[in-house]
Structure formats: C-alpha cells, structure tokens
Amino acid sequence: MYVRQLELVDFRSYPRVVVDFESGPAVLVGANGQGKTNLIEALGYVATLGSHRVATDAPLVRSGTARAVIRTTVMHEGRELLVELSIEPGRPNRARLGRAAVTRPRDVLGALRVVLFAPEDLALVRGDPAERRRYLDELLTSRLPRFAGVRADYDRVLKQRNALLRTSYLARKTGGARPEMSTLDAWDVHLARYGAELVAGRLELCAALAPLVARAYDAVSAGHGDAHLAYHGSWAAEQPIAGLSLQDLQELLAAALAAARPSEVERGMTLVGPHRDDLPLTLGELPAKGYASHGECWSLALALRLAAYELLRTERIEPVLILDDVFAELDTGRRERLAGLVADATQTLVTCAVEADVPAGLRGARYEVAGGQVRRVR
C-alpha cells in the first residue's frame, strides 16, 4: 500500500495543495512552521479519523473557512482508491470512497493504513493512560475496522450513563428533583457488553504486540534493556484478565459496576470500565514512566510504533510509515538503527528541517515545503 496523491483544500495552512508521491522513501524538507507536518497529519486523519496533534477538528480548518477537504489516492496491489473526507466543525464529517458517498465517516477506516511516529509520541511513555489507550484503540481499529463501531457504542453508552449520574449528583447538591435511577441498570448492561468486547480486543492486541515491542526495543537500543507491556484493567482488582472469555469479561465488568455504584452516585461519574484502563510499560523491573532516561523513552516510543508497523505488515496490507520530524531528536546510533529497520518499507514519508539529519538509506524523493507550496526537487 502507498499514497499516490494527496490533495488538501483549506486544511490547516493550505488553501489548496496537491502532492504526487510514489512508492519508496520520500523526504519533505522545510523550515519549521512551513506546513510539513500538516501534510502528514492529513494522511493520519484519513487513517484514524483523528489528529495526532489536537483533540478537536476545529484547528484543522483554515482560518476564515467553513470546512476542510482531504482527498488521497491510495494504491494497493495495482488498484487505485480515492478517499475523500470533508471536515466541518460543529457538524458531522462527510466521506466518500471511490467517489461514492458512504453512510458514516468511519466506513473509510482501513482504506489507508498508516503508522505515524512523531515527537508527540513521547507521551506514550511519559504521559497519562489516555495516551496509551489511544495508541491501542487506533491500532486495534486499523487492524479490525469493526472496532470503530464498538468504540463508538461504548462511548455513547458511557456518555449517557455519565449524564444520568451527573444529573443525580447535581440534584442532590441543589435539592432539585432527582432522576429515576433504575435506568442505570440498563446502561450497566450495555456498558458491560461493549466494554468487555473492547477489552477483549485490546487484550488480544497486547498479546500480539508484546514480543514485537521487546524485539523492536532491543534493536533500537542496541540491546540495552528489556521492554515489556501488559494490559491493566483498573476494574478487575487483582484478578488476571488475560485469557478470559468474552462472557467472563462481561460478567466481571458488570460485577465491578455494581460494586462501584455507591461511589459513582456519590461522585457523579463512571469510575470503572476500559475508559480508565492502562498499558503499563516497563524496562527491566522498573516502570518506564518516571524511571527511564530521555533516550530510553525515545527508544521505547519508537519500539511501540515499530511493533505496530510490524504487526500490520504481517496481515497482508503493509501500512505507510510516516516519520515526522523524528531524526533531529535521535542520536546517530538510533538514527541508523531505525533506518535499517524500515529500509524495506513500501512507502516511508519523512519530514525534517535539515535533510542531513535523515540517514542516507531513507533519502529518496525530495520535496521542498515553503510558503504554502510543495515542490518536488529530486
């Protein structure tokens, strides 16, 4: 799989730009603030329906305009597919596949697979659990697009359940009329059902990722340490959940919801479920967060993305690999080792301010990005 063409209309800093690509490595070179990351952010959005830089869509639309459009032509096994997304803050996004409108934007998921490594990925190691949950869920959806629906169903139920708990909490504080709380039972059933399905997917994914992360970290760090990951269900107390059936997970989550209800009613929010789970990362015997050095954190973040890349490429559709302003942050040894690990990728897109930072093996086609224009010069 590779991207043959990317067109942006009123996306970020671009009124309109069209970039033609080919398979193999390509380097986007330009000073900071010229729009290199905007290009690859658009590709990441097509692949995940989200940005790796911001949490909402509004910043993606060029100031003074009502919507942004991303059109990308994807090549796979000699066949061409056009994917189009229209981003309209405050309104549902619209999408087209092969020039035909689709019912839901998430129906385009899987048309383009991308693994994107960026400076923001340090948050996978140093940041809050939400960053690691997002990593898992985006990879899960990339592998199995049906999980986009599972996530949407879980989020919808969670929102409704939280609204009921919050209304009850505020009524108790202000002396107002309290809502009928018996409906909480119905929301519990749905939350346990969709939550168990999401957790089951995450657990299977973690089992597949663990050896790949360990191997990638060993390669990037030149054998300096052992990396491990293990899914932690905050609602499962000390009970191991790896290997449990979907039915067992659903029953365990339902029991946790029942046990937590007094506390949830008291605090006005849902306190248990996969929206509060984590993916603890360790180096040797110590947690990476708080103990790993800066270089170790970079190596572990790289290992997580490389593991995702290896996992996806073993499943028949090799993803596009994007390295956004990464090499300036790495020492020479890590640069060369990373380049060696991805040298055979079908398509690698690299952004940088100084081309000399990019190892020679990844210097393929060269594009200059400046003044709202993208020009191929090699």
C-alpha positions as a LaTeX table, in Angstrom:
\begin{tabular}{lrrr}
\hline
Residue & $x$ (\AA) & $y$ (\AA) & $z$ (\AA) \\
\hline
Met1 & 0.00 & 0.00 & 0.00 \\
Tyr2 & 1.18 & 3.53 & $-0.74$ \\
Val3 & $-0.20$ & 7.03 & $-1.20$ \\
Arg4 & $-0.02$ & 8.18 & $-4.83$ \\
Gln5 & $-1.56$ & 11.62 & $-4.38$ \\
Leu6 & $-2.66$ & 13.91 & $-1.56$ \\
Glu7 & $-4.86$ & 16.95 & $-2.12$ \\
Leu8 & $-5.79$ & 19.40 & 0.63 \\
Val9 & $-8.33$ & 22.22 & 0.41 \\
Asp10 & $-8.48$ & 24.70 & 3.31 \\
Phe11 & $-6.72$ & 22.23 & 5.59 \\
Arg12 & $-4.55$ & 23.94 & 8.23 \\
Ser13 & $-2.31$ & 26.44 & 6.40 \\
Tyr14 & $-3.12$ & 25.29 & 2.86 \\
Pro15 & $-5.78$ & 27.00 & 0.68 \\
Arg16 & $-5.09$ & 24.22 & $-1.80$ \\
Val17 & $-2.17$ & 21.91 & $-2.45$ \\
Val18 & $-1.68$ & 18.73 & $-4.49$ \\
Val19 & 1.30 & 16.44 & $-3.90$ \\
Asp20 & 2.13 & 13.42 & $-6.05$ \\
Phe21 & 4.03 & 10.60 & $-4.38$ \\
Glu22 & 5.38 & 7.22 & $-5.39$ \\
Ser23 & 6.41 & 4.10 & $-3.52$ \\
Gly24 & 9.71 & 4.09 & $-1.62$ \\
Pro25 & 11.17 & 6.74 & 0.68 \\
Ala26 & 10.37 & 10.44 & 0.35 \\
Val27 & 11.68 & 13.37 & 2.38 \\
Leu28 & 9.68 & 16.57 & 2.98 \\
Val29 & 12.18 & 19.31 & 3.79 \\
Gly30 & 11.40 & 22.78 & 5.08 \\
Ala31 & 11.89 & 25.24 & 7.89 \\
Asn32 & 9.72 & 24.98 & 10.97 \\
Gly33 & 6.22 & 26.34 & 10.51 \\
Gln34 & 6.08 & 25.84 & 6.74 \\
Gly35 & 3.46 & 23.07 & 6.77 \\
Lys36 & 5.36 & 19.78 & 6.57 \\
Thr37 & 3.53 & 18.24 & 9.50 \\
Asn38 & 0.19 & 19.49 & 8.15 \\
Leu39 & 0.64 & 17.18 & 5.15 \\
Ile40 & 1.29 & 14.04 & 7.11 \\
Glu41 & $-1.32$ & 15.00 & 9.71 \\
Ala42 & $-3.88$ & 14.87 & 6.92 \\
Leu43 & $-2.81$ & 11.34 & 5.99 \\
Gly44 & $-3.01$ & 10.30 & 9.63 \\
Tyr45 & $-6.51$ & 11.75 & 9.79 \\
Val46 & $-7.65$ & 9.67 & 6.82 \\
Ala47 & $-6.29$ & 6.55 & 8.52 \\
Thr48 & $-7.69$ & 7.18 & 12.02 \\
Leu49 & $-10.30$ & 9.98 & 11.72 \\
Gly50 & $-8.28$ & 11.89 & 14.30 \\
Ser51 & $-5.24$ & 14.13 & 14.58 \\
His52 & $-2.07$ & 13.21 & 16.44 \\
Arg53 & $-1.66$ & 16.89 & 17.37 \\
Val54 & $-5.07$ & 18.18 & 18.52 \\
Ala55 & $-8.15$ & 16.68 & 20.15 \\
Thr56 & $-10.79$ & 18.52 & 18.10 \\
Asp57 & $-11.33$ & 19.17 & 14.41 \\
Ala58 & $-11.68$ & 22.96 & 14.54 \\
Pro59 & $-7.92$ & 23.73 & 14.28 \\
Leu60 & $-7.72$ & 21.60 & 11.11 \\
Val61 & $-9.89$ & 24.04 & 9.12 \\
Arg62 & $-8.08$ & 27.04 & 7.70 \\
Ser63 & $-8.99$ & 30.26 & 9.47 \\
Gly64 & $-11.90$ & 32.05 & 7.80 \\
Thr65 & $-13.25$ & 28.99 & 6.03 \\
Ala66 & $-16.12$ & 26.67 & 6.95 \\
Arg67 & $-14.67$ & 23.29 & 6.07 \\
Ala68 & $-11.54$ & 21.43 & 5.05 \\
Val69 & $-11.28$ & 18.67 & 2.46 \\
Ile70 & $-8.73$ & 15.86 & 2.30 \\
Arg71 & $-8.51$ & 13.77 & $-0.86$ \\
Thr72 & $-5.99$ & 10.97 & $-1.08$ \\
Thr73 & $-5.43$ & 8.37 & $-3.75$ \\
Val74 & $-4.26$ & 5.06 & $-2.31$ \\
Met75 & $-2.62$ & 2.31 & $-4.36$ \\
His76 & $-2.84$ & $-1.32$ & $-3.28$ \\
Glu77 & $-1.87$ & $-4.29$ & $-5.43$ \\
Gly78 & $-2.18$ & $-2.23$ & $-8.58$ \\
Arg79 & $-5.63$ & $-0.92$ & $-7.75$ \\
Glu80 & $-6.42$ & 2.73 & $-7.06$ \\
Leu81 & $-8.86$ & 4.01 & $-4.45$ \\
Leu82 & $-9.85$ & 7.63 & $-3.86$ \\
Val83 & $-10.72$ & 8.54 & $-0.26$ \\
Glu84 & $-12.29$ & 11.93 & 0.46 \\
Leu85 & $-13.11$ & 13.48 & 3.83 \\
Ser86 & $-14.92$ & 16.76 & 4.42 \\
Ile87 & $-14.25$ & 18.19 & 7.88 \\
Glu88 & $-16.90$ & 20.62 & 9.13 \\
Pro89 & $-16.53$ & 21.59 & 12.81 \\
Gly90 & $-19.88$ & 21.55 & 14.59 \\
Arg91 & $-21.40$ & 19.23 & 12.01 \\
Pro92 & $-20.89$ & 15.54 & 11.18 \\
Asn93 & $-18.00$ & 14.98 & 8.81 \\
Arg94 & $-18.77$ & 13.57 & 5.37 \\
Ala95 & $-16.82$ & 10.94 & 3.48 \\
Arg96 & $-16.56$ & 9.34 & 0.06 \\
Leu97 & $-14.90$ & 6.14 & $-1.11$ \\
Gly98 & $-14.15$ & 5.85 & $-4.82$ \\
Arg99 & $-16.34$ & 8.94 & $-5.45$ \\
Ala100 & $-19.38$ & 7.31 & $-3.78$ \\
Ala101 & $-20.70$ & 8.77 & $-0.55$ \\
Val102 & $-20.61$ & 6.49 & 2.50 \\
Thr103 & $-23.15$ & 6.45 & 5.30 \\
Arg104 & $-20.65$ & 7.08 & 8.10 \\
Pro105 & $-17.14$ & 8.57 & 8.02 \\
Arg106 & $-15.83$ & 5.53 & 9.89 \\
Asp107 & $-16.67$ & 3.43 & 6.83 \\
Val108 & $-13.43$ & 4.70 & 5.26 \\
Leu109 & $-11.31$ & 3.19 & 8.02 \\
Gly110 & $-9.00$ & 0.55 & 6.61 \\
Ala111 & $-8.78$ & 2.17 & 3.16 \\
Leu112 & $-5.45$ & 3.68 & 4.22 \\
Arg113 & $-3.25$ & 2.19 & 6.90 \\
Val114 & $-0.67$ & 4.47 & 8.45 \\
Val115 & 1.86 & 4.13 & 11.25 \\
Leu116 & 2.96 & 7.60 & 12.29 \\
Phe117 & 5.83 & 8.34 & 14.65 \\
Ala118 & 6.13 & 11.94 & 15.85 \\
Pro119 & 7.72 & 13.88 & 18.74 \\
Glu120 & 4.33 & 13.80 & 20.48 \\
Asp121 & 4.83 & 10.05 & 20.93 \\
Leu122 & 6.99 & 10.64 & 23.99 \\
Ala123 & 3.63 & 10.98 & 25.73 \\
Leu124 & 3.08 & 7.26 & 25.13 \\
Val125 & 5.78 & 6.65 & 27.72 \\
Arg126 & 5.67 & 9.74 & 29.91 \\
Gly127 & 2.05 & 10.78 & 29.58 \\
Asp128 & $-1.29$ & 9.81 & 31.08 \\
Pro129 & $-3.01$ & 6.45 & 30.49 \\
Ala130 & $-5.28$ & 8.11 & 27.93 \\
Glu131 & $-2.31$ & 8.35 & 25.53 \\
Arg132 & $-1.64$ & 4.62 & 25.73 \\
Arg133 & $-5.34$ & 3.75 & 25.42 \\
Arg134 & $-5.48$ & 5.85 & 22.28 \\
Tyr135 & $-2.44$ & 4.03 & 20.87 \\
Leu136 & $-4.12$ & 0.68 & 21.47 \\
Asp137 & $-7.52$ & 1.68 & 20.13 \\
Glu138 & $-6.19$ & 3.30 & 16.95 \\
Leu139 & $-4.08$ & 0.24 & 16.20 \\
Leu140 & $-6.98$ & $-2.07$ & 17.04 \\
Thr141 & $-9.24$ & $-0.20$ & 14.61 \\
Ser142 & $-6.56$ & $-0.17$ & 11.93 \\
Arg143 & $-6.30$ & $-3.96$ & 12.17 \\
Leu144 & $-10.03$ & $-4.58$ & 12.55 \\
Pro145 & $-12.14$ & $-1.59$ & 11.44 \\
Arg146 & $-15.27$ & $-3.08$ & 13.07 \\
Phe147 & $-13.86$ & $-1.95$ & 16.42 \\
Ala148 & $-14.60$ & 1.63 & 15.40 \\
Gly149 & $-18.24$ & 0.72 & 15.91 \\
Val150 & $-17.52$ & $-0.97$ & 19.24 \\
Arg151 & $-15.67$ & 2.13 & 20.46 \\
Ala152 & $-18.48$ & 4.40 & 19.27 \\
Asp153 & $-21.10$ & 2.28 & 21.04 \\
Tyr154 & $-19.09$ & 2.20 & 24.25 \\
Asp155 & $-18.52$ & 5.97 & 24.18 \\
Arg156 & $-22.22$ & 6.61 & 23.54 \\
Val157 & $-23.30$ & 4.47 & 26.50 \\
Leu158 & $-20.62$ & 5.97 & 28.72 \\
Lys159 & $-21.80$ & 9.47 & 27.84 \\
Gln160 & $-25.43$ & 8.62 & 28.63 \\
Arg161 & $-24.51$ & 6.90 & 31.87 \\
Asn162 & $-22.35$ & 9.81 & 32.98 \\
Ala163 & $-25.13$ & 12.25 & 32.16 \\
Leu164 & $-27.55$ & 10.35 & 34.41 \\
Leu165 & $-25.04$ & 10.14 & 37.26 \\
Arg166 & $-24.18$ & 13.83 & 36.90 \\
Thr167 & $-27.84$ & 14.87 & 36.91 \\
Ser168 & $-28.42$ & 12.87 & 40.08 \\
Tyr169 & $-25.32$ & 14.37 & 41.70 \\
Leu170 & $-26.37$ & 17.95 & 40.92 \\
Ala171 & $-29.94$ & 17.31 & 42.10 \\
Arg172 & $-28.64$ & 16.02 & 45.41 \\
Lys173 & $-26.39$ & 19.06 & 45.83 \\
Thr174 & $-29.04$ & 21.62 & 44.92 \\
Gly175 & $-32.11$ & 19.93 & 46.37 \\
Gly176 & $-33.75$ & 19.54 & 42.96 \\
Ala177 & $-35.83$ & 16.66 & 41.65 \\
Arg178 & $-33.78$ & 13.51 & 41.34 \\
Pro179 & $-33.94$ & 11.45 & 38.12 \\
Glu180 & $-35.18$ & 7.89 & 38.03 \\
Met181 & $-32.03$ & 5.86 & 38.72 \\
Ser182 & $-33.49$ & 2.47 & 37.77 \\
Thr183 & $-32.44$ & 3.19 & 34.16 \\
Leu184 & $-28.86$ & 2.90 & 35.40 \\
Asp185 & $-29.32$ & $-0.87$ & 35.38 \\
Ala186 & $-29.95$ & $-0.84$ & 31.63 \\
Trp187 & $-26.90$ & 1.34 & 30.99 \\
Asp188 & $-24.81$ & $-1.05$ & 33.10 \\
Val189 & $-25.80$ & $-3.97$ & 30.88 \\
His190 & $-24.79$ & $-2.09$ & 27.73 \\
Leu191 & $-21.58$ & $-0.74$ & 29.24 \\
Ala192 & $-20.51$ & $-4.21$ & 30.36 \\
Arg193 & $-21.31$ & $-5.65$ & 26.94 \\
Tyr194 & $-19.46$ & $-3.11$ & 24.81 \\
Gly195 & $-16.72$ & $-2.66$ & 27.39 \\
Ala196 & $-15.99$ & $-6.38$ & 27.51 \\
Glu197 & $-15.77$ & $-6.53$ & 23.72 \\
Leu198 & $-13.36$ & $-3.58$ & 23.66 \\
Val199 & $-11.20$ & $-5.09$ & 26.41 \\
Ala200 & $-11.13$ & $-8.47$ & 24.66 \\
Gly201 & $-9.82$ & $-6.77$ & 21.53 \\
Arg202 & $-7.19$ & $-4.85$ & 23.49 \\
Leu203 & $-6.03$ & $-7.99$ & 25.30 \\
Glu204 & $-5.60$ & $-9.92$ & 22.05 \\
Leu205 & $-3.73$ & $-6.96$ & 20.58 \\
Cys206 & $-1.40$ & $-6.70$ & 23.57 \\
Ala207 & $-0.57$ & $-10.39$ & 23.35 \\
Ala208 & 0.44 & $-9.91$ & 19.71 \\
Leu209 & 2.35 & $-6.69$ & 20.41 \\
Ala210 & 4.38 & $-7.74$ & 23.45 \\
Pro211 & 7.09 & $-9.79$ & 21.68 \\
Leu212 & 7.28 & $-7.26$ & 18.84 \\
Val213 & 7.81 & $-4.37$ & 21.26 \\
Ala214 & 10.53 & $-6.31$ & 23.10 \\
Arg215 & 12.31 & $-7.11$ & 19.83 \\
Ala216 & 12.00 & $-3.58$ & 18.45 \\
Tyr217 & 13.31 & $-2.03$ & 21.67 \\
Asp218 & 16.26 & $-4.41$ & 21.67 \\
Ala219 & 17.06 & $-3.38$ & 18.08 \\
Val220 & 16.67 & 0.37 & 18.56 \\
Ser221 & 18.57 & 0.49 & 21.86 \\
Ala222 & 21.29 & $-1.92$ & 20.67 \\
Gly223 & 20.46 & $-4.44$ & 23.38 \\
His224 & 20.38 & $-2.03$ & 26.31 \\
Gly225 & 17.41 & $-3.30$ & 28.30 \\
Asp226 & 14.26 & $-5.39$ & 28.13 \\
Ala227 & 10.93 & $-3.75$ & 27.32 \\
His228 & 7.62 & $-5.20$ & 28.48 \\
Leu229 & 3.96 & $-4.24$ & 28.31 \\
Ala230 & 0.88 & $-5.70$ & 29.98 \\
Tyr231 & $-2.72$ & $-4.55$ & 29.89 \\
His232 & $-4.15$ & $-3.40$ & 33.22 \\
Gly233 & $-7.90$ & $-3.45$ & 33.77 \\
Ser234 & $-8.49$ & $-0.96$ & 36.56 \\
Trp235 & $-11.87$ & $-2.55$ & 37.30 \\
Ala236 & $-10.54$ & $-6.09$ & 37.70 \\
Ala237 & $-8.75$ & $-5.51$ & 41.02 \\
Glu238 & $-6.01$ & $-8.11$ & 41.35 \\
Gln239 & $-7.68$ & $-10.71$ & 39.15 \\
Pro240 & $-5.77$ & $-11.50$ & 35.93 \\
Ile241 & $-7.98$ & $-10.92$ & 32.91 \\
Ala242 & $-5.70$ & $-12.13$ & 30.13 \\
Gly243 & $-7.16$ & $-15.32$ & 28.69 \\
Leu244 & $-10.69$ & $-14.77$ & 30.00 \\
Ser245 & $-13.58$ & $-15.37$ & 27.61 \\
Leu246 & $-15.76$ & $-12.52$ & 26.39 \\
Gln247 & $-18.57$ & $-13.76$ & 28.66 \\
Asp248 & $-16.26$ & $-13.85$ & 31.68 \\
Leu249 & $-15.05$ & $-10.32$ & 30.96 \\
Gln250 & $-18.62$ & $-9.09$ & 30.66 \\
Glu251 & $-19.64$ & $-10.67$ & 33.95 \\
Leu252 & $-16.56$ & $-9.34$ & 35.72 \\
Leu253 & $-17.15$ & $-5.82$ & 34.43 \\
Ala254 & $-20.84$ & $-5.98$ & 35.38 \\
Ala255 & $-19.88$ & $-7.03$ & 38.91 \\
Ala256 & $-17.37$ & $-4.18$ & 39.13 \\
Leu257 & $-20.04$ & $-1.69$ & 38.05 \\
Ala258 & $-22.43$ & $-2.99$ & 40.70 \\
Ala259 & $-19.79$ & $-2.75$ & 43.41 \\
Ala260 & $-18.79$ & 0.77 & 42.38 \\
Arg261 & $-22.30$ & 2.18 & 42.09 \\
Pro262 & $-22.46$ & 3.85 & 45.54 \\
Ser263 & $-19.19$ & 5.64 & 44.85 \\
Glu264 & $-20.29$ & 6.57 & 41.34 \\
Val265 & $-23.58$ & 8.01 & 42.57 \\
Glu266 & $-21.68$ & 9.94 & 45.24 \\
Arg267 & $-19.21$ & 11.40 & 42.74 \\
Gly268 & $-21.48$ & 11.72 & 39.71 \\
Met269 & $-19.32$ & 9.82 & 37.21 \\
Thr270 & $-18.48$ & 6.34 & 35.90 \\
Leu271 & $-15.45$ & 5.11 & 37.80 \\
Val272 & $-14.84$ & 1.70 & 36.25 \\
Gly273 & $-14.50$ & 0.46 & 32.69 \\
Pro274 & $-12.00$ & 0.34 & 29.84 \\
His275 & $-12.03$ & 4.15 & 29.60 \\
Arg276 & $-9.91$ & 4.12 & 32.79 \\
Asp277 & $-7.56$ & 1.23 & 31.94 \\
Asp278 & $-3.83$ & 1.50 & 31.25 \\
Leu279 & $-1.00$ & $-0.16$ & 29.37 \\
Pro280 & 1.92 & $-0.14$ & 31.85 \\
Leu281 & 5.34 & $-0.11$ & 30.16 \\
Thr282 & 8.41 & $-1.40$ & 31.96 \\
Leu283 & 12.13 & $-1.52$ & 31.25 \\
Gly284 & 13.66 & $-4.37$ & 33.15 \\
Glu285 & 11.97 & $-4.39$ & 36.54 \\
Leu286 & 11.09 & $-0.69$ & 36.66 \\
Pro287 & 8.18 & 1.26 & 35.19 \\
Ala288 & 9.33 & 3.35 & 32.24 \\
Lys289 & 7.30 & 6.34 & 33.35 \\
Gly290 & 9.32 & 8.22 & 35.93 \\
Tyr291 & 12.40 & 5.97 & 35.73 \\
Ala292 & 13.50 & 5.81 & 32.08 \\
Ser293 & 16.02 & 8.29 & 30.74 \\
His294 & 15.20 & 10.60 & 27.84 \\
Gly295 & 16.97 & 8.29 & 25.40 \\
Glu296 & 15.23 & 5.23 & 26.80 \\
Cys297 & 11.85 & 6.94 & 26.47 \\
Trp298 & 12.57 & 7.73 & 22.82 \\
Ser299 & 13.64 & 4.15 & 22.18 \\
Leu300 & 10.51 & 2.77 & 23.84 \\
Ala301 & 8.21 & 5.13 & 21.94 \\
Leu302 & 9.93 & 4.08 & 18.73 \\
Ala303 & 9.54 & 0.43 & 19.70 \\
Leu304 & 5.78 & 0.86 & 20.16 \\
Arg305 & 5.39 & 2.32 & 16.68 \\
Leu306 & 7.74 & $-0.17$ & 15.06 \\
Ala307 & 5.84 & $-3.02$ & 16.71 \\
Ala308 & 2.58 & $-1.63$ & 15.32 \\
Tyr309 & 4.18 & $-1.42$ & 11.87 \\
Glu310 & 5.45 & $-4.99$ & 12.02 \\
Leu311 & 2.11 & $-6.29$ & 13.24 \\
Leu312 & 0.15 & $-4.60$ & 10.46 \\
Arg313 & 2.54 & $-5.58$ & 7.69 \\
Thr314 & 2.21 & $-9.26$ & 8.61 \\
Glu315 & $-1.50$ & $-9.03$ & 7.89 \\
Arg316 & $-1.28$ & $-8.66$ & 4.11 \\
Ile317 & $-1.71$ & $-4.88$ & 3.82 \\
Glu318 & 1.54 & $-3.08$ & 4.60 \\
Pro319 & 0.95 & 0.37 & 6.09 \\
Val320 & 2.51 & 3.65 & 5.02 \\
Leu321 & 5.23 & 4.56 & 7.50 \\
Ile322 & 5.50 & 8.23 & 8.46 \\
Leu323 & 8.38 & 9.67 & 10.49 \\
Asp324 & 7.50 & 13.25 & 11.43 \\
Asp325 & 10.49 & 15.37 & 12.49 \\
Val326 & 11.95 & 12.39 & 14.31 \\
Phe327 & 15.61 & 12.21 & 13.32 \\
Ala328 & 16.56 & 15.58 & 14.83 \\
Glu329 & 15.61 & 14.13 & 18.22 \\
Leu330 & 17.70 & 10.94 & 17.86 \\
Asp331 & 21.41 & 10.38 & 18.26 \\
Thr332 & 23.40 & 8.99 & 15.34 \\
Gly333 & 23.21 & 5.40 & 16.52 \\
Arg334 & 19.43 & 5.41 & 16.90 \\
Arg335 & 19.03 & 7.15 & 13.52 \\
Glu336 & 20.97 & 4.47 & 11.70 \\
Arg337 & 19.31 & 1.60 & 13.53 \\
Leu338 & 15.85 & 2.99 & 12.83 \\
Ala339 & 16.68 & 3.49 & 9.16 \\
Gly340 & 17.91 & $-0.09$ & 8.92 \\
Leu341 & 14.74 & $-1.46$ & 10.47 \\
Val342 & 12.43 & 0.28 & 7.97 \\
Ala343 & 14.61 & 0.26 & 4.86 \\
Asp344 & 12.35 & $-2.21$ & 3.04 \\
Ala345 & 9.07 & $-0.37$ & 3.70 \\
Thr346 & 6.79 & 0.03 & 0.68 \\
Gln347 & 6.48 & 3.75 & 1.38 \\
Thr348 & 8.19 & 5.89 & 4.01 \\
Leu349 & 7.44 & 9.61 & 4.34 \\
Val350 & 9.93 & 11.62 & 6.39 \\
Thr351 & 9.68 & 15.25 & 7.44 \\
Cys352 & 12.71 & 17.25 & 8.54 \\
Ala353 & 14.15 & 20.74 & 8.70 \\
Val354 & 17.66 & 19.57 & 7.78 \\
Glu355 & 17.97 & 16.75 & 5.26 \\
Ala356 & 21.40 & 15.81 & 6.62 \\
Asp357 & 19.64 & 14.53 & 9.75 \\
Val358 & 17.99 & 11.77 & 7.67 \\
Pro359 & 20.10 & 8.63 & 7.13 \\
Ala360 & 21.17 & 8.14 & 3.51 \\
Gly361 & 19.07 & 4.99 & 3.15 \\
Leu362 & 15.85 & 6.98 & 3.57 \\
Arg363 & 16.72 & 9.88 & 1.26 \\
Gly364 & 14.58 & 9.06 & $-1.75$ \\
Ala365 & 12.38 & 11.60 & $-3.49$ \\
Arg366 & 12.88 & 15.11 & $-2.09$ \\
Tyr367 & 10.17 & 17.74 & $-1.65$ \\
Glu368 & 10.69 & 21.34 & $-0.57$ \\
Val369 & 7.90 & 22.78 & 1.58 \\
Ala370 & 7.77 & 26.58 & 1.85 \\
Gly371 & 5.29 & 29.42 & 1.55 \\
Gly372 & 2.26 & 27.19 & 1.21 \\
Gln373 & 3.80 & 25.31 & $-1.71$ \\
Val374 & 5.20 & 21.77 & $-2.03$ \\
Arg375 & 7.70 & 21.27 & $-4.84$ \\
Arg376 & 9.48 & 18.08 & $-5.81$ \\
Val377 & 13.15 & 18.77 & $-6.48$ \\
Arg378 & 14.54 & 15.24 & $-6.79$ \\
\hline
\end{tabular}
